Amino acid sequence: MAQRRTPFGDRARYWFDSTLTRGASALVGWMALVCLAIVVPASAVLVWTDPEAPAPLTDRLAQVWRHTGETLRLGGATGTPLRVTMSVLLALVALLYVSTLVGLITTALTERLTDLRRGRSTVLEQGHAVVLGWSEQVFTVVSELVAAGANQRRTAVAVLADRDKTAMEEALSTKVGPVGRTRLICRSGPTTDPAVLTLTSPATAGVVLVLPHDEPDADAEVVKTLLALRAALAAETTRPPVVAAVRDDRYRLAASLAAGPGGVILESDTVTARLIVQAARRPGLSLVHQELLDFAGDEFYLVTEPTLTGRPFGDALLSYPTSSVVGIVRGDTSLLNPPPQTPIAPTTCSSSSPVTTTRPGRPTARSWSRSRRSRPALRRPRGRSGFSCWAGIAERRS
């Protein structure tokens, strides 16, 4: 194939344009080179035309360097018209450089703030909740997560959706209301892109929730998001729990395969319909469901109580003055209200009823407890109580 010879001027212009596209640093570098190319010769003319300049070359070069550093000093030179012209030229070049530099810095800061508003920075949190997708359900989900972390010192909820970051923040602020100590972090981008999913740091999250949007292809989008999430976590040894919702039962199997063995797939429309029917047949059942499922009032917790190891479950019932023990967990099996003589093994979880302020007695096993407006912690605020489960310093939510 014949090669076309490009003129040197066109190649030089192309190279110059390529360097300018590198950003503000390249522009500042070119401005510095242009200024030095004008300032240094002009300073040399000022020194060599000065009758009082020292004779040695090294002293004259030092004076040239001094003039270069004093470029902003307007009207510093007097004498022949050439000296005055060079002095004014240096001042104009310095003013041009400084004004251009200020403009470049302002532009760079504006671009950086614009990028931050777009939600393209990585979330650096530990144990936070990640919500992928946007629909009317997101407001209820975020409200419950905020209520769950209301008594924690530091909690965060990261929401990723293919929407404008500012619009998401305004919608959440309007419909969720005050969030207390919980930080709401919004990131913008497609949830089906593994590179974008890393913005929410799913590897360090405590839980990942995938919500279907309001479009007809919502369930297919959930499956794609779960596949992208597995790809984003492919190199991780431990993965957070993943909970996803689909509306059509036909997508449940595909979503389960995409989520992996640790994922939980819910048929939101089917579950909602069944709850409505049950609540209609049994008046008051809706209040029971609300009390069990929301984070207001009492809650369930999993903890370990070392002092209860080997003792019967009946002893755990009396170990908490303000908490109610409701069951134990052995492996993946939950036992609600087992016989009082059931022994508590080291890997078992027992439960307790509303706990008061500091620590609920030091029983020995993992407890599954229900707490009133409070999560288990090593130190509880006075005047608050809750069903809690202790696991030493670590805790696991049921």
VEXDOMAR-136256 format. One record per residue (C-alpha): x, y, z; residue number from 0; residue in one letter. Coordinates in nm, 4 decimals. Layout:
% residues N
@px X; py Y; pz Z; resi NUM; resn a
...
//
This chain:
% residues 398
@px 0.0000; py 0.0000; pz 0.0000; resi 0; resn m
@px 0.1407; py 0.3406; pz -0.0971; resi 1; resn a
@px 0.2288; py 0.5695; pz 0.1925; resi 2; resn q
@px 0.1372; py 0.9345; pz 0.1690; resi 3; resn r
@px 0.4086; py 1.1750; pz 0.2746; resi 4; resn r
@px 0.2799; py 1.4154; pz 0.5392; resi 5; resn t
@px 0.4326; py 1.7636; pz 0.5564; resi 6; resn p
@px 0.6456; py 1.8354; pz 0.8603; resi 7; resn f
@px 0.4221; py 2.1227; pz 0.9655; resi 8; resn g
@px 0.1136; py 1.9013; pz 0.9721; resi 9; resn d
@px 0.2934; py 1.6348; pz 1.1749; resi 10; resn r
@px 0.4209; py 1.8937; pz 1.4213; resi 11; resn a
@px 0.0711; py 2.0404; pz 1.4587; resi 12; resn r
@px -0.0756; py 1.6920; pz 1.5114; resi 13; resn y
@px 0.1841; py 1.6154; pz 1.7810; resi 14; resn w
@px 0.1164; py 1.9485; pz 1.9509; resi 15; resn f
@px -0.2593; py 1.8882; pz 1.9478; resi 16; resn d
@px -0.2062; py 1.5393; pz 2.0937; resi 17; resn s
@px -0.0107; py 1.6819; pz 2.3866; resi 18; resn t
@px -0.2815; py 1.9392; pz 2.4576; resi 19; resn l
@px -0.5430; py 1.6657; pz 2.4939; resi 20; resn t
@px -0.3570; py 1.5266; pz 2.7972; resi 21; resn r
@px -0.5157; py 1.7834; pz 3.0250; resi 22; resn g
@px -0.4272; py 2.0881; pz 3.2306; resi 23; resn a
@px -0.0764; py 1.9657; pz 3.3188; resi 24; resn s
@px 0.0263; py 1.9631; pz 2.9518; resi 25; resn a
@px -0.1144; py 2.3121; pz 2.9014; resi 26; resn l
@px 0.0747; py 2.4443; pz 3.2036; resi 27; resn v
@px 0.3956; py 2.2865; pz 3.0733; resi 28; resn g
@px 0.3589; py 2.4453; pz 2.7302; resi 29; resn w
@px 0.2851; py 2.7844; pz 2.8849; resi 30; resn m
@px 0.5970; py 2.7561; pz 3.1019; resi 31; resn a
@px 0.8140; py 2.6712; pz 2.7998; resi 32; resn l
@px 0.6743; py 2.9595; pz 2.5944; resi 33; resn v
@px 0.7241; py 3.2042; pz 2.8807; resi 34; resn c
@px 1.0811; py 3.0913; pz 2.9406; resi 35; resn l
@px 1.1536; py 3.1180; pz 2.5682; resi 36; resn a
@px 1.0531; py 3.4867; pz 2.5840; resi 37; resn i
@px 1.1587; py 3.5829; pz 2.9368; resi 38; resn v
@px 1.5137; py 3.4439; pz 2.9370; resi 39; resn v
@px 1.6282; py 3.6225; pz 2.6139; resi 40; resn p
@px 1.4580; py 3.9447; pz 2.7246; resi 41; resn a
@px 1.6286; py 3.9258; pz 3.0653; resi 42; resn s
@px 1.9632; py 3.8656; pz 2.8924; resi 43; resn a
@px 1.9108; py 4.1804; pz 2.6810; resi 44; resn v
@px 1.8351; py 4.3784; pz 2.9978; resi 45; resn l
@px 2.1538; py 4.2589; pz 3.1639; resi 46; resn v
@px 2.3826; py 4.3081; pz 2.8649; resi 47; resn w
@px 2.2492; py 4.6595; pz 2.7987; resi 48; resn t
@px 2.2888; py 4.7656; pz 3.1608; resi 49; resn d
@px 2.6027; py 4.9807; pz 3.1958; resi 50; resn p
@px 2.6301; py 4.8882; pz 3.5627; resi 51; resn e
@px 2.6165; py 4.5135; pz 3.5001; resi 52; resn a
@px 2.9146; py 4.3122; pz 3.6336; resi 53; resn p
@px 3.1783; py 4.2074; pz 3.3834; resi 54; resn a
@px 3.2209; py 3.8357; pz 3.4733; resi 55; resn p
@px 2.9954; py 3.6017; pz 3.2737; resi 56; resn l
@px 2.8830; py 3.4059; pz 3.5789; resi 57; resn t
@px 2.7670; py 3.7233; pz 3.7519; resi 58; resn d
@px 2.5770; py 3.8318; pz 3.4416; resi 59; resn r
@px 2.4075; py 3.4917; pz 3.4173; resi 60; resn l
@px 2.3087; py 3.5193; pz 3.7856; resi 61; resn a
@px 2.1592; py 3.8589; pz 3.7106; resi 62; resn q
@px 1.9674; py 3.7112; pz 3.4161; resi 63; resn v
@px 1.8242; py 3.4497; pz 3.6534; resi 64; resn w
@px 1.7300; py 3.7249; pz 3.8994; resi 65; resn r
@px 1.5536; py 3.9249; pz 3.6285; resi 66; resn h
@px 1.3670; py 3.6112; pz 3.5240; resi 67; resn t
@px 1.2405; py 3.5659; pz 3.8784; resi 68; resn g
@px 1.1367; py 3.9345; pz 3.9008; resi 69; resn e
@px 0.9361; py 3.9329; pz 3.5817; resi 70; resn t
@px 0.6205; py 4.0654; pz 3.7471; resi 71; resn l
@px 0.7913; py 4.3821; pz 3.8627; resi 72; resn r
@px 0.6386; py 4.6391; pz 3.6284; resi 73; resn l
@px 0.8530; py 4.9381; pz 3.5335; resi 74; resn g
@px 1.1626; py 4.8025; pz 3.7035; resi 75; resn g
@px 1.4085; py 4.8947; pz 3.4293; resi 76; resn a
@px 1.5000; py 5.2483; pz 3.3180; resi 77; resn t
@px 1.7369; py 5.3826; pz 3.0602; resi 78; resn g
@px 1.7359; py 5.3257; pz 2.6873; resi 79; resn t
@px 1.4104; py 5.2561; pz 2.5030; resi 80; resn p
@px 1.5265; py 4.9000; pz 2.4405; resi 81; resn l
@px 1.5597; py 4.8314; pz 2.8134; resi 82; resn r
@px 1.2175; py 4.9811; pz 2.8887; resi 83; resn v
@px 1.0614; py 4.7823; pz 2.6034; resi 84; resn t
@px 1.2133; py 4.4581; pz 2.7316; resi 85; resn m
@px 1.0936; py 4.5338; pz 3.0858; resi 86; resn s
@px 0.7360; py 4.5965; pz 2.9685; resi 87; resn v
@px 0.7481; py 4.2827; pz 2.7512; resi 88; resn l
@px 0.8521; py 4.0730; pz 3.0512; resi 89; resn l
@px 0.5696; py 4.2155; pz 3.2608; resi 90; resn a
@px 0.3102; py 4.1481; pz 2.9898; resi 91; resn l
@px 0.4314; py 3.7920; pz 2.9402; resi 92; resn v
@px 0.4177; py 3.7310; pz 3.3160; resi 93; resn a
@px 0.0648; py 3.8694; pz 3.3396; resi 94; resn l
@px -0.0440; py 3.6566; pz 3.0450; resi 95; resn l
@px 0.1075; py 3.3444; pz 3.1992; resi 96; resn y
@px -0.0431; py 3.4047; pz 3.5438; resi 97; resn v
@px -0.3909; py 3.4776; pz 3.4075; resi 98; resn s
@px -0.3783; py 3.1691; pz 3.1835; resi 99; resn t
@px -0.2542; py 2.9546; pz 3.4727; resi 100; resn l
@px -0.5416; py 3.0724; pz 3.6941; resi 101; resn v
@px -0.7868; py 2.9905; pz 3.4158; resi 102; resn g
@px -0.6406; py 2.6424; pz 3.3702; resi 103; resn l
@px -0.6564; py 2.5699; pz 3.7427; resi 104; resn i
@px -1.0162; py 2.6920; pz 3.7583; resi 105; resn t
@px -1.1108; py 2.4767; pz 3.4596; resi 106; resn t
@px -0.9430; py 2.1687; pz 3.6097; resi 107; resn a
@px -1.1245; py 2.2167; pz 3.9412; resi 108; resn l
@px -1.4553; py 2.2658; pz 3.7612; resi 109; resn t
@px -1.4049; py 1.9462; pz 3.5608; resi 110; resn e
@px -1.3188; py 1.7560; pz 3.8783; resi 111; resn r
@px -1.6303; py 1.8830; pz 4.0562; resi 112; resn l
@px -1.8375; py 1.7903; pz 3.7521; resi 113; resn t
@px -1.6985; py 1.4360; pz 3.7624; resi 114; resn d
@px -1.7854; py 1.4127; pz 4.1310; resi 115; resn l
@px -2.1401; py 1.5290; pz 4.0592; resi 116; resn r
@px -2.1691; py 1.2589; pz 3.7961; resi 117; resn r
@px -2.1000; py 0.9962; pz 4.0617; resi 118; resn g
@px -1.7939; py 0.8350; pz 3.9042; resi 119; resn r
@px -1.5708; py 0.8050; pz 4.2106; resi 120; resn s
@px -1.5196; py 0.4797; pz 4.4032; resi 121; resn t
@px -1.6952; py 0.4230; pz 4.7358; resi 122; resn v
@px -1.4432; py 0.3439; pz 5.0101; resi 123; resn l
@px -1.6599; py 0.1881; pz 5.2815; resi 124; resn e
@px -1.6636; py -0.1355; pz 5.4817; resi 125; resn q
@px -1.9752; py -0.3371; pz 5.5617; resi 126; resn g
@px -2.2060; py -0.1003; pz 5.3768; resi 127; resn h
@px -2.5244; py -0.1926; pz 5.1918; resi 128; resn a
@px -2.5211; py -0.1756; pz 4.8118; resi 129; resn v
@px -2.8476; py -0.1245; pz 4.6215; resi 130; resn v
@px -2.8317; py -0.1907; pz 4.2464; resi 131; resn l
@px -3.1149; py -0.0625; pz 4.0310; resi 132; resn g
@px -3.3807; py 0.2038; pz 4.0606; resi 133; resn w
@px -3.7556; py 0.1727; pz 4.0980; resi 134; resn s
@px -4.0270; py 0.2798; pz 4.3386; resi 135; resn e
@px -3.9073; py 0.0016; pz 4.5706; resi 136; resn q
@px -3.5763; py 0.1757; pz 4.6296; resi 137; resn v
@px -3.7309; py 0.4299; pz 4.8670; resi 138; resn f
@px -3.8771; py 0.1604; pz 5.0915; resi 139; resn t
@px -3.5546; py -0.0405; pz 5.0810; resi 140; resn v
@px -3.3382; py 0.2584; pz 5.1695; resi 141; resn v
@px -3.5784; py 0.3641; pz 5.4466; resi 142; resn s
@px -3.5552; py 0.0195; pz 5.6053; resi 143; resn e
@px -3.1765; py 0.0172; pz 5.5777; resi 144; resn l
@px -3.1621; py 0.3596; pz 5.7422; resi 145; resn v
@px -3.3874; py 0.2374; pz 6.0237; resi 146; resn a
@px -3.1702; py -0.0729; pz 6.0659; resi 147; resn a
@px -2.8572; py 0.1375; pz 6.1162; resi 148; resn g
@px -3.0171; py 0.4151; pz 6.3199; resi 149; resn a
@px -2.8300; py 0.3215; pz 6.6385; resi 150; resn n
@px -2.4971; py 0.2489; pz 6.4716; resi 151; resn q
@px -2.2080; py 0.4881; pz 6.4874; resi 152; resn r
@px -2.1307; py 0.4736; pz 6.1158; resi 153; resn r
@px -2.3376; py 0.3104; pz 5.8395; resi 154; resn t
@px -2.3583; py 0.3717; pz 5.4661; resi 155; resn a
@px -2.5943; py 0.2819; pz 5.1829; resi 156; resn v
@px -2.4623; py 0.3022; pz 4.8256; resi 157; resn a
@px -2.7158; py 0.3214; pz 4.5423; resi 158; resn v
@px -2.6052; py 0.2564; pz 4.1836; resi 159; resn l
@px -2.8439; py 0.3204; pz 3.8947; resi 160; resn a
@px -2.8312; py 0.4460; pz 3.5386; resi 161; resn d
@px -2.9719; py 0.7837; pz 3.6367; resi 162; resn r
@px -2.8391; py 1.1296; pz 3.7137; resi 163; resn d
@px -2.6663; py 1.1361; pz 4.0510; resi 164; resn k
@px -2.8162; py 1.4698; pz 4.1553; resi 165; resn t
@px -3.1679; py 1.3548; pz 4.0630; resi 166; resn a
@px -3.1267; py 1.0374; pz 4.2706; resi 167; resn m
@px -3.0021; py 1.2307; pz 4.5717; resi 168; resn e
@px -3.2930; py 1.4755; pz 4.5511; resi 169; resn e
@px -3.5495; py 1.1952; pz 4.5162; resi 170; resn a
@px -3.4067; py 1.0019; pz 4.8118; resi 171; resn l
@px -3.3876; py 1.3143; pz 5.0244; resi 172; resn s
@px -3.7491; py 1.3994; pz 4.9473; resi 173; resn t
@px -3.9065; py 1.0547; pz 4.9930; resi 174; resn k
@px -3.6793; py 0.8971; pz 5.2563; resi 175; resn v
@px -3.6405; py 1.2036; pz 5.4757; resi 176; resn g
@px -3.3784; py 1.2418; pz 5.7506; resi 177; resn p
@px -3.1242; py 0.9589; pz 5.7521; resi 178; resn v
@px -2.9493; py 1.0316; pz 6.0831; resi 179; resn g
@px -2.5987; py 0.8884; pz 6.0941; resi 180; resn r
@px -2.6442; py 0.6831; pz 5.7792; resi 181; resn t
@px -2.4601; py 0.8101; pz 5.4731; resi 182; resn r
@px -2.6503; py 0.7871; pz 5.1435; resi 183; resn l
@px -2.4079; py 0.7559; pz 4.8522; resi 184; resn i
@px -2.5347; py 0.7657; pz 4.4936; resi 185; resn c
@px -2.3337; py 0.6523; pz 4.1944; resi 186; resn r
@px -2.4401; py 0.6809; pz 3.8329; resi 187; resn s
@px -2.3855; py 0.4145; pz 3.5680; resi 188; resn g
@px -2.5251; py 0.0957; pz 3.4166; resi 189; resn p
@px -2.5584; py -0.1874; pz 3.6681; resi 190; resn t
@px -2.4785; py -0.4436; pz 3.3976; resi 191; resn t
@px -2.1184; py -0.3246; pz 3.3571; resi 192; resn d
@px -1.8682; py -0.4983; pz 3.5925; resi 193; resn p
@px -1.6329; py -0.2010; pz 3.5723; resi 194; resn a
@px -1.9087; py 0.0332; pz 3.6908; resi 195; resn v
@px -2.0157; py -0.2027; pz 3.9698; resi 196; resn l
@px -1.6717; py -0.1692; pz 4.1281; resi 197; resn t
@px -1.7549; py 0.1961; pz 4.2019; resi 198; resn l
@px -1.9737; py 0.0734; pz 4.4897; resi 199; resn t
@px -1.7012; py -0.1584; pz 4.6318; resi 200; resn s
@px -1.9215; py -0.4708; pz 4.6428; resi 201; resn p
@px -1.6283; py -0.6824; pz 4.7676; resi 202; resn a
@px -1.6294; py -0.4980; pz 5.1027; resi 203; resn t
@px -2.0079; py -0.4604; pz 5.1295; resi 204; resn a
@px -2.2172; py -0.6230; pz 5.3995; resi 205; resn g
@px -2.5005; py -0.7049; pz 5.1586; resi 206; resn v
@px -2.5878; py -0.6410; pz 4.7938; resi 207; resn v
@px -2.9510; py -0.5852; pz 4.6914; resi 208; resn l
@px -3.0590; py -0.6033; pz 4.3269; resi 209; resn v
@px -3.3920; py -0.4394; pz 4.2464; resi 210; resn l
@px -3.5918; py -0.4681; pz 3.9229; resi 211; resn p
@px -3.6728; py -0.1411; pz 3.7536; resi 212; resn h
@px -4.0129; py -0.0397; pz 3.6212; resi 213; resn d
@px -3.9565; py -0.1386; pz 3.2570; resi 214; resn e
@px -4.0981; py -0.4524; pz 3.0873; resi 215; resn p
@px -3.7512; py -0.6121; pz 3.0646; resi 216; resn d
@px -3.6820; py -0.5610; pz 3.4368; resi 217; resn a
@px -3.6212; py -0.9288; pz 3.5174; resi 218; resn d
@px -3.3786; py -0.9734; pz 3.2272; resi 219; resn a
@px -3.1920; py -0.6683; pz 3.3558; resi 220; resn e
@px -3.1707; py -0.8275; pz 3.7020; resi 221; resn v
@px -3.0132; py -1.1411; pz 3.5531; resi 222; resn v
@px -2.7591; py -0.9302; pz 3.3620; resi 223; resn k
@px -2.6788; py -0.7352; pz 3.6780; resi 224; resn t
@px -2.6199; py -1.0566; pz 3.8751; resi 225; resn l
@px -2.3871; py -1.1866; pz 3.6028; resi 226; resn l
@px -2.1972; py -0.8575; pz 3.6027; resi 227; resn a
@px -2.1722; py -0.8735; pz 3.9821; resi 228; resn l
@px -2.0211; py -1.2231; pz 3.9675; resi 229; resn r
@px -1.7705; py -1.0994; pz 3.7113; resi 230; resn a
@px -1.6793; py -0.8019; pz 3.9313; resi 231; resn a
@px -1.6249; py -1.0341; pz 4.2307; resi 232; resn l
@px -1.4503; py -1.3111; pz 4.0368; resi 233; resn a
@px -1.1118; py -1.2458; pz 4.1989; resi 234; resn a
@px -1.2493; py -1.2180; pz 4.5553; resi 235; resn e
@px -1.2188; py -1.5070; pz 4.8012; resi 236; resn t
@px -1.5178; py -1.3956; pz 5.0087; resi 237; resn t
@px -1.8363; py -1.2508; pz 4.8650; resi 238; resn r
@px -2.1142; py -1.0579; pz 5.0363; resi 239; resn p
@px -2.4693; py -1.1954; pz 5.0590; resi 240; resn p
@px -2.6695; py -1.1144; pz 4.7465; resi 241; resn v
@px -3.0476; py -1.0683; pz 4.7500; resi 242; resn v
@px -3.2332; py -1.0026; pz 4.4242; resi 243; resn a
@px -3.5989; py -0.9640; pz 4.3311; resi 244; resn a
@px -3.7711; py -1.0722; pz 4.0118; resi 245; resn v
@px -4.1323; py -1.0188; pz 3.9100; resi 246; resn r
@px -4.1794; py -1.3149; pz 3.6752; resi 247; resn d
@px -4.1330; py -1.6699; pz 3.8008; resi 248; resn d
@px -3.9853; py -1.7696; pz 3.4644; resi 249; resn r
@px -3.6708; py -1.5681; pz 3.5422; resi 250; resn y
@px -3.6220; py -1.7089; pz 3.8905; resi 251; resn r
@px -3.4071; py -2.0061; pz 3.7840; resi 252; resn l
@px -3.1870; py -1.7929; pz 3.5580; resi 253; resn a
@px -3.1453; py -1.5369; pz 3.8337; resi 254; resn a
@px -3.0553; py -1.8102; pz 4.0867; resi 255; resn s
@px -2.7870; py -1.9461; pz 3.8547; resi 256; resn l
@px -2.6520; py -1.5965; pz 3.7909; resi 257; resn a
@px -2.6442; py -1.5106; pz 4.1626; resi 258; resn a
@px -2.4538; py -1.8259; pz 4.2567; resi 259; resn g
@px -2.4897; py -2.0514; pz 4.5600; resi 260; resn p
@px -2.4893; py -1.7655; pz 4.8095; resi 261; resn g
@px -2.7627; py -1.5640; pz 4.6387; resi 262; resn g
@px -3.1273; py -1.5360; pz 4.7407; resi 263; resn v
@px -3.3863; py -1.4712; pz 4.4705; resi 264; resn i
@px -3.7315; py -1.3426; pz 4.5662; resi 265; resn l
@px -4.0419; py -1.3344; pz 4.3484; resi 266; resn e
@px -4.1612; py -0.9953; pz 4.4666; resi 267; resn s
@px -4.5015; py -0.9921; pz 4.2958; resi 268; resn d
@px -4.5849; py -1.3491; pz 4.3995; resi 269; resn t
@px -4.4801; py -1.2936; pz 4.7610; resi 270; resn v
@px -4.6736; py -0.9665; pz 4.7774; resi 271; resn t
@px -4.9867; py -1.1292; pz 4.6360; resi 272; resn a
@px -4.9708; py -1.4137; pz 4.8879; resi 273; resn r
@px -4.9253; py -1.1717; pz 5.1771; resi 274; resn l
@px -5.2265; py -0.9717; pz 5.0608; resi 275; resn i
@px -5.4438; py -1.2830; pz 5.0444; resi 276; resn v
@px -5.3303; py -1.4023; pz 5.3880; resi 277; resn q
@px -5.3879; py -1.0585; pz 5.5397; resi 278; resn a
@px -5.7370; py -1.0463; pz 5.3867; resi 279; resn a
@px -5.8288; py -1.3882; pz 5.5306; resi 280; resn r
@px -5.6817; py -1.3180; pz 5.8749; resi 281; resn r
@px -5.7538; py -0.9654; pz 6.0000; resi 282; resn p
@px -5.4568; py -0.8277; pz 6.1933; resi 283; resn g
@px -5.2056; py -1.0552; pz 6.0217; resi 284; resn l
@px -5.0644; py -0.7582; pz 5.8303; resi 285; resn s
@px -4.9596; py -0.6005; pz 6.1600; resi 286; resn l
@px -4.7837; py -0.9229; pz 6.2563; resi 287; resn v
@px -4.5971; py -0.9276; pz 5.9237; resi 288; resn h
@px -4.5015; py -0.5635; pz 5.9633; resi 289; resn q
@px -4.3746; py -0.6198; pz 6.3172; resi 290; resn e
@px -4.1679; py -0.9177; pz 6.2060; resi 291; resn l
@px -4.0231; py -0.7680; pz 5.8889; resi 292; resn l
@px -3.9600; py -0.3992; pz 5.9497; resi 293; resn d
@px -3.6827; py -0.2502; pz 6.1644; resi 294; resn f
@px -3.9079; py -0.0447; pz 6.3894; resi 295; resn a
@px -3.9760; py -0.1807; pz 6.7356; resi 296; resn g
@px -3.8278; py -0.5262; pz 6.7983; resi 297; resn d
@px -3.5611; py -0.6951; pz 6.5886; resi 298; resn e
@px -3.3820; py -1.0301; pz 6.5657; resi 299; resn f
@px -3.0057; py -1.0611; pz 6.6085; resi 300; resn y
@px -2.7467; py -1.3384; pz 6.6057; resi 301; resn l
@px -2.4729; py -1.3397; pz 6.8687; resi 302; resn v
@px -2.2427; py -1.5792; pz 7.0505; resi 303; resn t
@px -2.2604; py -1.6138; pz 7.4287; resi 304; resn e
@px -1.9541; py -1.8093; pz 7.5538; resi 305; resn p
@px -2.0873; py -1.8536; pz 7.9078; resi 306; resn t
@px -2.3886; py -2.0544; pz 7.7893; resi 307; resn l
@px -2.1913; py -2.3320; pz 7.6208; resi 308; resn t
@px -2.2999; py -2.6707; pz 7.7484; resi 309; resn g
@px -2.5959; py -2.5363; pz 7.9419; resi 310; resn r
@px -2.9600; py -2.6100; pz 7.8515; resi 311; resn p
@px -3.1708; py -2.3694; pz 7.6531; resi 312; resn f
@px -3.3889; py -2.3107; pz 7.9594; resi 313; resn g
@px -3.0959; py -2.1347; pz 8.1319; resi 314; resn d
@px -3.0640; py -1.8968; pz 7.8351; resi 315; resn a
@px -3.4248; py -1.7910; pz 7.8841; resi 316; resn l
@px -3.3325; py -1.6403; pz 8.2216; resi 317; resn l
@px -2.9937; py -1.4946; pz 8.1207; resi 318; resn s
@px -3.1239; py -1.1630; pz 7.9882; resi 319; resn y
@px -3.3107; py -0.9288; pz 8.2235; resi 320; resn p
@px -3.4655; py -0.7212; pz 7.9435; resi 321; resn t
@px -3.4441; py -0.9517; pz 7.6401; resi 322; resn s
@px -3.6432; py -1.2536; pz 7.5291; resi 323; resn s
@px -3.4571; py -1.5562; pz 7.3962; resi 324; resn v
@px -3.6639; py -1.6918; pz 7.1087; resi 325; resn v
@px -3.4503; py -1.9746; pz 6.9692; resi 326; resn g
@px -3.1115; py -2.1115; pz 6.8729; resi 327; resn i
@px -2.9314; py -2.1603; pz 6.5419; resi 328; resn v
@px -2.7239; py -2.4691; pz 6.4674; resi 329; resn r
@px -2.5384; py -2.4323; pz 6.1434; resi 330; resn g
@px -2.8038; py -2.3318; pz 5.8907; resi 331; resn d
@px -3.0938; py -2.4647; pz 6.0991; resi 332; resn t
@px -3.3037; py -2.2275; pz 6.3101; resi 333; resn s
@px -3.4870; py -2.3712; pz 6.6123; resi 334; resn l
@px -3.7615; py -2.1484; pz 6.7491; resi 335; resn l
@px -3.8524; py -2.2133; pz 7.1127; resi 336; resn n
@px -3.6821; py -2.5549; pz 7.1434; resi 337; resn p
@px -3.7369; py -2.7714; pz 7.4541; resi 338; resn p
@px -3.5789; py -2.6181; pz 7.7673; resi 339; resn p
@px -3.3401; py -2.9153; pz 7.8057; resi 340; resn q
@px -3.1868; py -2.8613; pz 7.4565; resi 341; resn t
@px -2.8099; py -2.8179; pz 7.5095; resi 342; resn p
@px -2.6305; py -2.5181; pz 7.3642; resi 343; resn i
@px -2.3201; py -2.6157; pz 7.1684; resi 344; resn a
@px -2.0229; py -2.3822; pz 7.1081; resi 345; resn p
@px -2.1417; py -2.3239; pz 6.7504; resi 346; resn t
@px -2.5034; py -2.2753; pz 6.8530; resi 347; resn t
@px -2.6917; py -1.9472; pz 6.8686; resi 348; resn c
@px -2.9390; py -1.8726; pz 7.1524; resi 349; resn s
@px -3.1705; py -1.5725; pz 7.1811; resi 350; resn s
@px -3.2711; py -1.3056; pz 7.4291; resi 351; resn s
@px -3.5574; py -1.0608; pz 7.4967; resi 352; resn s
@px -3.5437; py -0.6789; pz 7.5300; resi 353; resn p
@px -3.1997; py -0.5994; pz 7.6658; resi 354; resn v
@px -3.1504; py -0.2901; pz 7.8771; resi 355; resn t
@px -2.8420; py -0.0753; pz 7.8651; resi 356; resn t
@px -2.5018; py -0.2341; pz 7.8889; resi 357; resn t
@px -2.4490; py -0.6060; pz 7.8312; resi 358; resn r
@px -2.7009; py -0.8839; pz 7.8585; resi 359; resn p
@px -2.5450; py -1.1459; pz 8.0887; resi 360; resn g
@px -2.2562; py -1.3377; pz 7.9370; resi 361; resn r
@px -2.4158; py -1.6603; pz 7.8198; resi 362; resn p
@px -2.2101; py -1.8837; pz 7.5843; resi 363; resn t
@px -2.3416; py -1.9460; pz 7.2399; resi 364; resn a
@px -2.4540; py -1.7672; pz 6.9349; resi 365; resn r
@px -2.7852; py -1.6122; pz 7.0313; resi 366; resn s
@px -3.0712; py -1.5312; pz 6.8059; resi 367; resn w
@px -3.2550; py -1.2484; pz 6.9760; resi 368; resn s
@px -3.5111; py -0.9875; pz 6.9068; resi 369; resn r
@px -3.4339; py -0.6359; pz 7.0194; resi 370; resn s
@px -3.6397; py -0.3275; pz 7.0773; resi 371; resn r
@px -3.5065; py -0.0330; pz 6.8724; resi 372; resn r
@px -3.1483; py -0.1355; pz 6.9282; resi 373; resn s
@px -2.8857; py -0.3509; pz 6.7629; resi 374; resn r
@px -2.6409; py -0.5553; pz 6.9665; resi 375; resn p
@px -2.3240; py -0.3713; pz 7.0469; resi 376; resn a
@px -2.0494; py -0.4017; pz 7.3034; resi 377; resn l
@px -2.1853; py -0.0982; pz 7.4812; resi 378; resn r
@px -2.5514; py -0.0021; pz 7.4701; resi 379; resn r
@px -2.6869; py 0.3507; pz 7.5208; resi 380; resn p
@px -2.8754; py 0.4007; pz 7.8436; resi 381; resn r
@px -3.2482; py 0.3852; pz 7.8359; resi 382; resn g
@px -3.2673; py 0.1675; pz 7.5232; resi 383; resn r
@px -3.3526; py -0.1955; pz 7.5084; resi 384; resn s
@px -3.3616; py -0.4698; pz 7.2512; resi 385; resn g
@px -3.3687; py -0.8378; pz 7.1666; resi 386; resn f
@px -3.0035; py -0.8996; pz 7.0972; resi 387; resn s
@px -2.7579; py -1.1729; pz 7.0132; resi 388; resn c
@px -2.3978; py -1.1387; pz 7.1137; resi 389; resn w
@px -2.1103; py -1.2718; pz 6.9061; resi 390; resn a
@px -1.8213; py -1.1241; pz 7.0974; resi 391; resn g
@px -1.7237; py -0.8207; pz 6.8932; resi 392; resn i
@px -1.8695; py -0.9496; pz 6.5666; resi 393; resn a
@px -2.2399; py -0.9800; pz 6.4970; resi 394; resn e
@px -2.4453; py -1.1321; pz 6.2183; resi 395; resn r
@px -2.7866; py -1.0071; pz 6.1107; resi 396; resn r
@px -3.0734; py -1.2561; pz 6.0671; resi 397; resn s
//
